[in-house]
Amino acid sequence: MAGLLDGDSPASPIARADLQRAHDLGSRARQENATDRIAAAAELQELTTSWNEHSDRSERKPSGLIYEDRETGLELPDLLSVPEVQADLTALGSQMRPHLFRSHLYDFLLDSFVTEFGTGGVCRDPLGFLMRLTVDRDANPPFEHALFADMTSRRNPGERAWLPVGPTSAPPNTGVFFQLQAATQDDVRAGKYQLVVNQFGAGGGGLFSRFSKLFGNGFRRRLASHVERSWAGVRCRELVVWTDCNTVQAECGGLLPPLSLPGEVGADEGMTLDETVLAHDPDSHTLSLFDRVGDPIGLAYLGLIPQHLLQSYVRLLAVLADPWVNGSPHSDYTLTKAYELSVNCGNDVVALPRVTDGPQGRVVTRRASWIVPTGSVPRPVTGEPDETGLAVRLDAFRRIHGIPEEVFVHQLAGAGNAFSMAADRKPMWVSLASPLSVGVLHQWLSPETSHLRLVEALPQRSLHPQRDATGCPRATEHVALLSWPKEN
């Protein structure tokens, strides 16, 4: 953009020098150390603050202009080469599979299609059909009922776990986020560790697509092979959604030939949604996209934005691509446990034990935690001469309830809000041995928050097996992609 301007052209609302400076800061980022990159990001933020003043008031303002992933010089082990780790993930997958179920949104899509086009029907305008089902900012009771049914089905999916999908859709899949607790990497290789399951994500490959350019062609081939195995025998296309994106979303594209949506940038080997047909299979009672020749299209959504955050008709297209909901209880993700946690939101502190599975309790599917009324956490007292009194009260509170010094705190919306949490869903690290840390906690709490979930820090600080070149521990989270063959 700077190159298109002739000096400080009055036609441009942003000076050429500012555009050039922004370009220079970004282009040099990969060669700088961490301190200089942070300084560059701060300068970019200050430099670009006024740029929004020139945009249309109805436009959505970007939350940030720069997002950067970085490679590491650490030697990271291949955990799947450890037989115990592979066995633990396989066993975990077997436990999870009955909890992976076909979304009611897929049913909504399917029933709407059969109502309009009949059993075995064909739609040559998929865009028009999908847009008729999702009118922005308008009430849509069938759509909302399907969302609610997905939430309630998490507790007992039953036969929904085995419902079929067509060749366009991904097979049952999930991504498992986990950490290992062990003293050393030698202990990991000897099977002396605990595998702590953090949460689940989609298993189609979108968790890794943002790294495909960073790690090069070898990594890209491995990721593409995973996608091809998931849609065995079907030519796959990538569902590209860039119209609501930041710079990291752009890093996710280009792994497969795209299926482009209206308003998206075209690409080589690209196909538009207008070049497809949507058809119902009366034998399996499923929906699939086909090209004009009649070949099925495997549709892979590899974007970073979770598909439940996609808007309008794109949300339904993403449901067609991957219609699976993971209702498995075998993770320690607070949001999906809000329903069961809410029954413990009373007047007392409730301790919930750590849950383990596998040989020697090696797999941790839930950390120990405590449901605490916000008023129970000691706070500073007006007129107290120093922090000593608060420190003594915090220590007594912690010891009475068996709470460790170091915890992660989640805000809960309280009893009666089965699927709800307070607005800030990310946890905060808190040291109950530090009056300053607890003071920050009280400032962070939302007024609507009645209860907290205090969670043990696991892996413990001293039991992160990954070490850097100086021997200092590095917290490392791993992700494994699991998928199962489609049901016949």
N, C-alpha and C positions, 0 to 999 in steps of 0.2 A: 504493500500500500504506500509505503514511503517512497518507493521508486516511481510511482505513478504521479507524484506531486512535483511541481516545478517550484523549488524553493518553498516558502511559506505561502502557498496559494490561498487567497481569500476564499476560494470555493470550498476549502476543506475546514470543517469545524474543529479538527484536531491538527495541531501543528506537525509539519513533516519531521522536525527534530524529535518530537515526542514519540512519533511512530518508529523512527529509526532507533531511538534509545530503547524502546520496548523490545524491538527485534534483537538488538545486540545483547540485552540482558538474557533473553530466552535462548538465543543460539549458542551462547557461551556456557550455559548452565551445566552441560554434561562434563565440561572440563574443570569445573570448580569443585572445591571441597564443600562439606556440609555447611560450614559457617558462612562461606561466601554465597552459597545458593539461598540460604535463609535471608541474608541481607538483600540479595537480588529480588527475592519474592516480595520483601517489604517495600523496596523501592518501586517495583511494578505496581503494587497496590496503591501506593501514594500517587504514582504517575497517572494511573488510569481512573482514579476516583471520579474525576470530573467528566469522563467520557459519557457516562450515562445521562448527563444533562442534555445531550444532543439527540437522544433517542425519543421515539414516540412514547407518550405517557402511558399508553395502553400496552406497551410491550413488557414482557417479563424480563426483569433485570437479572443478569447473570450473577450467580453466587460467587464466582471466581473465574479468573481467566487462565490460571495455570494449574495443572495437575501433573505430577511427575512421578513415575515409577523408576526405581533405581536398581541396578544389579548389585550383588554383594560379592566381596572377595572371600567370604567364608567358605570353608569346605563343608558342604551340606551332604549328609549321608543319604543313600537311597534306602528309605525305611522298608520298602517292600522286599528288599533282599534279606531282611530279618524275618525268619520263618514265623516267629511268635507274633510280630506285628501284622503280617499278612493273615495269619490265622485269626487274630482278634478282629480285624476288619471284616473278614469273611463271616465270622460268627455274628458280629454286630449287624451285618447286612441281612442275615437270615432272620434275626429278630425283628428287624425293621420292616421287612417286605410286606407282612400283612397289614401294616399301617400306611402303606403307599396306596392311595386310592384315586380313582378318576374324578376330576372336579365336577361339581354340579353345574359349573359354567359351561362345560362341554355338553351336558345334557340340555341346558338352555339353548345352546347353539344348535344342537341336533334336533330338538323338538320344534324349534322355530323353523328350521329348514324343511322338515317333513310337512309341517302345516302349510307352508307356502308352495313347495314344489312337489310334494307327494313322495311316497315310498319309491326309492330308486330314481328320484328326480335329479335334474342337472341344472345348475345355475351358471349362466355365462357372464354374469356381472357380479362376481363375489364382493367387490367394493360396495356396490349399491346395497346388496343384501346385508352386509355387516354394518353399514352405516344406518340402515333402518332399525337395527337392534340397539344402537347406542347413540342416543341424542344427547350431546353434551349439556350439562347443567339442567337436565329435565328428569323428572321422576321416572324410574324404570323398575316397578315392583318385581317383575320376574327375575331381573338381573340381581336385584338386592336380595331376594329370597334365596337365590342360588349361592350368593356369598355367605349368607347366614347358615345355609345348609352345610357348606364346606367347614365352617367353624365347629358346628355341632357334631359333624361326622368324625372329627379328629379323635374323639373318645372311643368310638367303636365303628370303624369303617365297614366291617362285615364283608358282604359280597362285592361291595364297590371296589375293593382292592383287586378284583380279578376281572373287571369289565374290559372289553376289548377296545382297541383304537385302530385306526386305519394306517396305511403306509406313510401318510404325511406326518403323523404324530410320533414323538419320541417314545421309546419303550419306558417302562418304569425306571426311574433313575433318581439319584441323589448325590449331593456332594457333602462329605463329612469333614468338618473343621475340627481338628484335634491338636492337643499338645502332649508331649511326653514328659513325665517326671522321673528323673533318674540322676544319680550322682555324676555319672560319666557316660560317654558314648560307648565305652567298653561294657558297661552295665546294660545298656540298651541292646547291644549285640548278643549279650548273654541272656536276654529275656528278663532281666531284672529291672523292670520299669512299671509305671502306671500310665495307661493311655486315657487321657481326660477328654471326653467328648464335649466340645463347646456348643456347636449348633449345626444345623443342616442348611444346605442351599441346593440350587439346581445342579444336576449332574450331567447336563448336556455338553458342557465345555465352556460356558460363558464365564466361569470363575477364573479361567486361565487366558482367555482370548486377548485380554489387555496386555499380556506379556509376550505375545507372538513376535512382535517386531523387536522387542528388547533382547530376546534370547535367540533370535535367528531362525534360519530355515530348518535346522534339525528339530527344534522344538515345535515349529509350525507343522512339520510332517507328522510328528507324534500326536499332536492335538487333532489334526485333520483325520488321522487314522482312527482315533477314538470316536469321532463323529460318524465316520463311515461304518464302523462296526455297529453303532447304535441304530443306524438305518440300513441294515444289511440288505443288499440287493436293490436299493432305491437310490437314484441320483439325488444328492442333497443340494439345497440352496440355503443361503443365509438370509434370515429375515433382518434387514438393515433398518434400524430406527435411529436416525441422526437428527431429526428435526427438533427434538427436545434433548439437547446433549451438552456436554462440556468437552474439554479436550481429551479426557480419558475415554469417553465413549467412541471418539474417532479412532483411538488406538485399537478398538476391538474388531474393526471391520477388515475385510479383505482375505479372510481365510478360505472362503468358499465363493463360488459364483453367487451373486446376490439376487434376491427377489426384491425389487425396488417398489416402494410405495409412492403415491402421489406426493410431489414436493421434495422427494429425496434426490440426491445427486446420482446420476447414472454411472454405470461402470461397464468395463469390458465383460462380455459374456453375461451381462445382466438380463433379467427378465422382469417385466412389470406385472403387477397384479392383474392388469387388464388382459394379459396374455394367458391367463389361467381360467379354468372352470372348476367349480365346486360341485361335487357329486356325492350322493348317498348310496351306500352299499346296503341293499336290503338283507343280505345274508348275515352280515356281522352287525348291522345297525350302527354304522360309523360314517364319518364324513372325511373326505380327502380332497386335496387339490390335485389337479392334473394339468399338464400342458396341453396345447392345442392338438398335439399328435395323439394324445391319450395316455401318455406315460405319467405315472404318479410322481409327485414332487415330495421329497423329504424336506421338511422345513425346520431348520435349526436356528433358534434365537440365541445369539452369542453375545448380546449386549451386556454392559455392566449394570444398567438400571434394572432392578428386579422387575419381572414381568407384571407383578401385581400393582406396580406403580405406573404402568403404561396407561395411556388414556384412550378414550373413544374406541373406534373399531379396531385399533391396533391391539388393544387388550384381548379382544376375542380372537384375533389372528394368532397372538402369542399363546392363547389357550389351546388353539388347534395344533400349534407346533409342539407344545409340551403341556398336556392336560393333567399332570399328576400333582397331587397335594401330599406332602409328607406330614402325617399326623403322628409320627413315632414319638413316644415319650422318652426315648433313650438319648436325650441330650440335655444340656444345662442352660437352655435359652429361656430367659425369664418371660419374654412376651408370650410364648406359646403355653406357658404354665400359669398364666394369669388367672384362669378359671379355678384351678385347684388351689392356688395360693390364696385366693380371696377368702376361702372359708376359714383361713387361719388369721384373718384380719380382725382381731378382737381387741380386748383391753390389756391382754398379757403378751409377753414375749414368748413366741412359740419356736422351739428348736426343731429343725428338720434335718435328719441324719444324712450323711453321705451315702449314696447308693452305688454299689459296685457289682461287677459281674465277671465271669470268666475265671480262668485259673488264678488262684491266690488273690482274687478280687482285683485283677490286673486292669480291668476296664472300668473307669469311673463315668457313670452316666448322669450323676448329679452330685455337685459339691454340697458339703454341709452348709446350711444357711439358717438364718434366724429372721422370723417375721416380727418386726418391732414397730409399735406405735411411735409416731414421730416425737410425741411428747415424752417418751421414755428415755430418749438419748440426752444425757446431761448437756447443759448449755451454760454459757457464762452468766454469772449473777451480777446484777447491777451493784456497784459499790465494792465488789471483791477486789482486794488490793493487788493481787497478781493472779497468775494462771495456776498456782499450786493447788488451790482448792478444786478447780475444774479437773486437773489431772488426777487428783485423788478420787473424785467422783466417777470419772471415766474408768479408772482402773477397777473400782469396786463394781460398777455396772458390768464391765466385761467379764470379770471373774465369776460373778454370781451366775451368769448365763452361759459360761463356757465359751465365750466368743474370742477368737484370736485377735491379736493387736492389729493385724493388717487384713482389711476386708475390701470388697468391692460392693458398692451400695447402689441398689435400684430403687426408683420411686414407684410405689404402687398406688392405684387410685382408691383402693380400699374395698371393704365388703360391699356386696351388691352390684359391683361392676365386673361381671364375669369375664369379659373379654377386653378389659380396659386397663391401661396404665397411665400414669401422669405424662404430661407432654414431653418431658425429657427422658427418652427411653434408654439412652446410653448410660452405662454405669460410671460411677465416680470412685476412684481409689481413695481410701481413707485410712489413716492411722489413728486407731483409738488410743494410742499412747501420746498423741500430739494434740494439745488444745488448739493450736493453730489450724491443723487439718480439720478437726471437728467444727471449728468456727466457720471454715469455708463450706463445709457440708451444710450447715444451717442456712447459710446465705444462698446456697444452690437450690434448696428445696422449693418446690412449687407450692403455692397456697392451697391447692386442691389435694396435696399429698397427705394422706392420713397415716400410711404405713410404709415401712421400708423393708426391703429384703437385703440383709447383710450376708455376703457370701464369702466363704473362706478363699484366700488367694492360693489357688492350686493350679499349676505346680508351685511349690514353695519357692521363695526367693533363692535359696541355696541349692535347689534341685532342678535347675535348667541344664540339661546335658550339653547344650551347644555352647561353645566357648569361642571368643575371638582370639586374635593373634597375641593379645596380652594376657590371656587366661581369664578374662572377665566373662561372666555368664551372659548369654544373649537369649531373650525370650523369643521363641520360634513357634509359629503356628503352621501346621501342615494341613493340606487339603487332599483328600482322596475321592476320586469319582467312581461311583458304583452304578451299574445298570443291569437290568434283567431282561431276558428275551421276552418278546410280546407273547401274551396268552393266545392260544389258538381258539 
